[in-house]
Amino acid sequence: MSLLQQMLDYLFDNLELKVKVKPWRDSDKLPFYLKDAYDFFETKFMELPYLLMLQKSKEELFPGKVIKHQQQLKKQWQGNIVYVHHTMSSYDRKCFIQRGISFIIPGKQMYIPELAMDLREHFQRSSSEVKYFSRATQALVIYFLVIAKEGYFQPSQLAKELGYTKMTLTRAFDELETSSILEISRKGKERSLFFSADRKNLWERARPFLRSPVKKRILIKTKKGKMAIFSKVISGLNALAYCSSLNEKKLSTFAIDHRQFSEIFQNSVGHVVKYPEEAELELELWHYDPVMFSKKGIADPFSVYLSLQEKIDERVESALEEMMEQLKW
């Protein structure tokens, strides 16, 4: 069934709206990249004209890119615009709602603020269902995204690789199995996880379950000659600047495992300050060791993305999009 028909059925089944649509004739005036990415239809909701932009690909687009596309469309269409797609992560839905961008995900949610419509499908969450991965499970996913090659893996093997106990990795397997993110097979009591090395698919499936690795951000004034203790892994906006055209932030940002912080400060190598002008660096305390997944002293792009995804800033969104597009999956 086409996305258009799914949308029409969804509107009728939930709101008893019989919506008439017709192809948008002015779409011929659009740049090729827009015509290639979407199908466009005119319609009316409660007598108000709307332009429907139905994404052709099932791959999720960054909110920033959709918003840029809508800005281009407004040169040809003066009314309201609704973005229609097969799926959307909870984070992306939140971004669209915060920006007041109308969207329809057939079978899941419709948000049209001009009409005060926010229709959601509610599902009973079972006690075993995973909302967010534990920190160890997230570190395991980052390991597969950055380091692992195709093959079968057992909890005991991964525990040694990541520095967790076998019990912790067993619980991580439970979460991955419950969420159906990776293929897990059983032989007797032993479980094996198969990784196909399809990193892009893993990222798209795992992303809704992942959170920022940053536990806390603090400003540090170091003692003379001690800055190198903190500066092993560049993170935050400075890491993003290395991977995109974003300008580097003046105050450098570095990441360390939060468990190392108290140990470092016991040696009196610096102290926390309140204001940026007093500080020599910004320090991110991560829930897992950033050194494990860094390359050439730069934090891995997936953790950087997750640490910055809640910044509602078009420059940052655009830079994150650029960074992810440059990845060699």
Secondary structure, 3 states (H helix, E strand, C coil): CCHHHHHHHHHHHHHCCCCCCEECHHHHHCCHHHHHHEEEEEEEECCEEEEEEEECCCCCCCHHHHHHHHHHHCCCCCCEEEEECCCCCHHHHHHHHHHCCEEEECCCEEEEHHHCEEEECCCCCCCCCCCCCCHHHHHHHHHHHHCCCCEEECHHHHHHHHCCCHHHHHHHHHHHHHHCCCEEEEECCEEEEEECCCHHHHHHHHHHHCCCCEEEEEEEEECCCCHHHCCCCECHHHHHHHCCCCCCCCCCEEEEEHHHHHHHHHCCCEEEECCHHHCCEEEEEECCCHHHHCECCECCHHHHHHHHCCCCCHHHHHHHHHHHHCCCC
